[in-house]
Amino acid sequence: MKFTYYGHSAFMIETMGKQLLFDPFISPNELAKGVNISKIKPDYIILSHGHGDHVADVETIYNQSNATLISTFEVVGWFGNKGLERNHPMNHGGANTFDFGTLKLVNAVHSSSMPDGSYGGNPAGIVIKNEEGCFYFAGDTALTKDMELIGEEFDLDFSIMPVGDNFTMGVADAMKACKMVQCNKLIGVHFDTFPYVAINHEEAYAIAKENGVDLTLPEIEETLSL
């Protein structure tokens, strides 16, 4: 699998010959101004919840690609009403097998509303498993004991979790989450985009080292082979 970071919680996973784009908030992000979104043409757009800082570029990227949108029933329905008809609605605890592998929606503790303020259902985390590996994207979430269920059910190769604090888990809680999901390889996201979520990188790496966690805080447009 390959991971390419587009800032905030936006990233692409390349796996099984498919490109999976998660939570595309790119063009409004000043830190990601160098990213040319016209070149981003995924096979799937996968959304953890409906907040604007996770869905801002969905329509643009959907319309320039042949992507299928995957998210919760409410988020998919909202975009469906805007004409995004290539979609697959899901809900928490449910799994479905796609041509890139099996995707399961898991619990996240946060909030969710759509950019126009309408109901966005509940936020979700996402686990994807296929022949190339297995990973967990926590979405926006607090630390929750439900993460232990992920560690019991899946043999994760890596996790992607928010580390910016204030609106989500911070670094310290992400360390606890790594223990719960039984995976010590962590890619941190949802940091530095706004002053509220700015973090001290040296301190974050020090905390990770103390906890035996292999932490990566990726640079924008950096690609990792996993």
N, C-alpha and C positions, 0 to 999 in steps of 0.2 A: 504494500500500500504506500501511496505517497500523499503527504499533507502539504498544502500550500495555503499560507496565511494571507488574508486580505484586510486584517485589522479588526479590532473589537472582537466580536464573536463570529466573524465571517471567515470561512475557510472552504477549501475544496479537498475532498478525498478522492483519489484515483484508485479504483480497485475493480477487479474482474472486468477490465476493459471499459468501465463506466466512470463518468465524472459526477460526483455528488457534491453539490454546493449547499452549504449550511448557512442559514441566518444572514443573508446578504444585506448588510448595512455598510456600503462602501463609498458611494459618491458623496454623501453628506459628511463623511469623516475626513476632517482636515488632515489627519495623519496619513490617510490613504489616498491623497490627491494624485499621487503618481500612478495609481492603478488605472489602467484603461479597461473599463468594464465592457466596452464593445467587443472585446476579445474573449469574454467569459461566456462560454456556450455549453452549459452542463447538460447531462442527460436527466438529472433530477435536481429539484430544489427542495430541500428538507428544512422545515421550520420548527423550532422548539416552542415558540409562542408568538403572540401577535404584536408585541411592542414595536414601535417605529424603529428603534435602534437594532432591530433584527430582521425587518422586512422591507426596508426603504427601497431597495432595488429589485424587488421580486418581479414586478410587472415588466420593467425594462428588460431584464435578463430572460424572463419567460418569453417575451415577444421576439427576441432575437435568436432564440434557440428552439429546440424541439423538446424542451424540458417538461417533465411531469412533476407537479407539485405534490408533496407529501407532508401532511401535518395533522393536527387534531381536526375533528369534525367541524368545529366552529371556525377555525382559521381557514380551512379549505373552503367552507361555505361562503365566507366573506369574499374571498378572492374569486370564487365561482360566480358570485353575483356581479363581479366586475369583468366577467368574460373569460377567466382563466379556466377553461373547461377540461384541460388535460390534468387530472388530479386524482389523488387517492386519499380519502379521509380515513383516519384511524382514531383510536382512543386508548386511554391508559390501560396497560395490562395486555393489550392486544398485540399480536405479531402477524406479520405477513411476509411471504417469500416473494421477492422480486428477482429480476435477472442479475442483480448485483449481490444477492444474499438475503438473509432474513433480517428484518427490521422489527424491533419491539419497542413500543413506547412505555416508559417507566415514569415513576413519580418524580416531580420536582416541586419544591416549596418556594413560590414566588407569587407574582400576579400576572394577569394577561388581559390586555384590552387591545383593540385594533386602533390604527392611527386616527380614525375618526371618533374614537371614544366608545364605540360599540363593544358589545360583549365578545371576549376572545376565548371563552372557555378556560380551562386550566392549563398551566404551563407543563411541559413534559421534558424528560430526558430521553435519550435515544441510544439503544444498543444495536449494533450491526455485526452480524457474524456471517462469514463465508469461508471458502477454502483458503483464502490468503491470511485470515486472522479474525480478530474480534476486538471491537473497541466500544467505549462508552463516552458519549457526549452528554454532559450533565445539563446543558442549557443554562438558564439563569436559575440558580437555586441556593437555598440555605443548606447547611449541613443537615442531613436527615437520616434517621436510623434505617429508613427503607433502603439506603445504599448497601446495607449488609446483604439484602436479598440478591442484589446484583452479583456480589462476590460469591454467593452460594450457587447461583445458577450458571454463571458464565466464567470462562477462563480468559480473562482480558489480556490482550497484548499491550494496550496503552489506553489511557483515559484523556479526555479533553474537558477541563473544568474551568469555571470562572475563578479568578484570584484577586479581583480588584477591590473587594470589600464594599462597604456602604450599601450597595443594592443587592449584593450576592455574598457568597462565601468570600473570605479573604484567604491569604496564604496559609495561616495556621489551621483553619478549618479544612482547607483542601488537603492538608497532610493527614488529618483524621479520616477524611473521605477516602484517601488512597488506601488506608488500612482496612476500611470497611469493604471496599470493592476488591481488595486483595490484589492490587496492581500498583507497582512502584514506579511505573513510567508515566509521567504526567506532562501534558502540554497545557500551559496556562493561557487563558484567553480572558476577554472582558476586563482589560486593564489599560490604563494610560489614555484612553480616548477622551475623557473629560476630567477636569480637576477632581471630581468626586471619587474617581477610581484610579487615580495616579498611585503608583506603588514604587517602593525602593527596591530596585532589582537586586542589588548586592545583598540586602537583607533577606529578600525572598530566596535567593540561592543558598544563603547560609542556613536558613530554617529548613530548607529541603534537605541539605546535606546532613543536618543533625537528625533528620527523620528517616534517612536512608532512601529518599525519593529522588529519582532521576528527573529533575524538572527542566523543561525548556520553556523559555519565554521568547517566542519566535519574533523575528523582525518581519515587517510587512513585505510581502511577496517572497519570503523565504520558503523554500521547499525542503521538506524532511522526508527521507526514506525510512519507512517503519516496518 
